[in-house]
């Protein structure tokens, strides 16, 4: 029997992503509430160097992941990104290959919901998510923190890439700071 507190009732996710410099230091935020206004969660994350659109999509993915992980199968997303809303709704094509990867992931997650809708609003109707995204960028700038810093014993960031005509191209962005050096381990997908 489904839990009456999850799954059957719609939740609302206000999402926002921002980048200072576009591309530049970037972050996203998500504010999740029940339809009756009861607050569920606030999420924000510094992404490192990324574009505004990547940050917006990262916010959407975080909202989708949260809803699915907590068994909420009816989701309304509110965003001030007209591009994101129209791409997800199928009204605009996704031409940027970096966004296409994020778009495809979002559409795969959306397919798992019983009901999903996305609404574009003016920025003044998305103030809390905007504030949290800016706070994440501000905190990273003050502390000079790197996104998703990993210690030797923790799980390192993972990504997939496609090899084509002598070049290995990442299928998604990694949470790395501009100029950060990394060691790579390449393993073929099975």
SVG drawing of the C-alpha trace seen along z (x, -y; Angstrom):
<svg xmlns="http://www.w3.org/2000/svg" viewBox="-3 -40 50 46">
<polyline fill="none" stroke="black" stroke-width="0.4" points="0.0,0.0 1.5,-3.4 2.4,-5.7 -0.3,-8.5 2.3,-11.1 4.2,-10.4 3.6,-9.4 0.0,-10.3 0.0,-14.1 1.8,-16.6 4.9,-18.4 6.2,-21.6 9.9,-22.3 11.1,-25.9 14.4,-25.5 17.1,-28.0 20.6,-27.9 23.1,-30.7 26.6,-31.4 28.7,-34.5 30.5,-35.1 28.5,-32.5 30.6,-30.4 31.9,-31.0 31.3,-30.0 28.0,-28.3 25.4,-26.8 21.8,-25.6 19.1,-25.6 15.8,-23.7 13.0,-24.5 10.5,-21.7 7.1,-22.1 3.9,-20.1 0.9,-21.5 -0.5,-22.8 2.7,-24.9 4.4,-22.6 8.1,-22.8 9.9,-19.5 13.5,-20.4 15.9,-23.0 18.9,-21.9 21.7,-23.9 25.1,-23.0 28.1,-24.8 29.0,-23.4 32.4,-25.0 32.9,-26.5 29.8,-26.0 27.2,-27.9 24.0,-29.3 22.0,-26.7 24.1,-23.8 23.3,-25.2 19.6,-25.4 19.5,-21.8 21.5,-20.7 18.7,-22.2 16.1,-20.3 18.0,-17.1 18.4,-17.6 14.6,-18.2 13.8,-15.1 16.3,-12.9 14.9,-14.1 11.3,-13.5 12.0,-10.0 14.3,-9.1 11.5,-10.1 8.7,-8.4 6.9,-11.5 5.5,-10.6 3.7,-13.8 5.9,-16.8 5.4,-20.4 8.6,-22.3 8.6,-26.1 11.5,-27.8 12.5,-31.3 14.4,-29.7 12.3,-30.0 14.8,-28.0 14.8,-25.1 11.0,-25.1 10.4,-25.2 13.1,-22.5 11.6,-20.1 8.1,-20.8 9.3,-20.0 8.7,-23.5 12.4,-24.3 15.0,-21.9 18.2,-21.3 21.0,-22.2 23.9,-22.4 25.5,-19.0 26.4,-19.6 22.8,-20.5 21.5,-17.5 23.1,-15.1 21.4,-16.8 18.1,-17.0 18.2,-13.3 18.9,-12.4 16.0,-14.7 13.6,-13.2 14.5,-9.7 13.8,-10.7 10.6,-12.5 9.3,-9.3 9.3,-7.6 6.7,-10.1 2.9,-9.5 2.4,-13.2 4.9,-15.9 4.5,-19.5 6.9,-22.4 6.0,-26.1 8.0,-29.2 7.6,-32.2 9.2,-35.6 12.2,-35.8 10.4,-37.6 8.2,-34.5 11.2,-32.3 13.1,-34.4 13.9,-31.7 15.6,-29.4 17.4,-32.3 18.6,-33.4 19.9,-29.9 21.8,-29.6 23.4,-32.9 24.3,-32.0 26.0,-28.8 28.1,-30.8 28.9,-33.4 29.9,-30.8 32.2,-29.1 33.8,-32.4 34.5,-33.3 35.8,-29.9 37.6,-29.2 36.1,-25.7 36.2,-23.3 33.1,-21.6 32.7,-18.1 36.2,-17.9 37.2,-14.2 39.6,-12.7 41.7,-9.7 39.3,-7.3 36.1,-8.7 34.5,-7.9 36.0,-10.0 33.8,-11.8 32.7,-9.6 31.9,-10.5 31.3,-8.8 33.0,-9.9 32.8,-9.0 35.9,-8.4 35.5,-9.8 38.2,-10.6 41.0,-10.6 39.3,-12.7 37.8,-11.6 34.8,-13.9 33.1,-13.9 29.3,-13.2 28.7,-15.3 30.5,-18.0 32.6,-17.1 32.6,-19.0 36.1,-20.4 37.5,-23.9 39.0,-25.7 42.7,-24.7 42.3,-21.7 44.6,-18.8 43.3,-15.2 44.4,-11.7 42.3,-9.7 41.4,-6.0 39.7,-4.8 37.6,-1.7 35.5,-0.4 31.8,-0.2 30.4,3.3"/>
</svg>
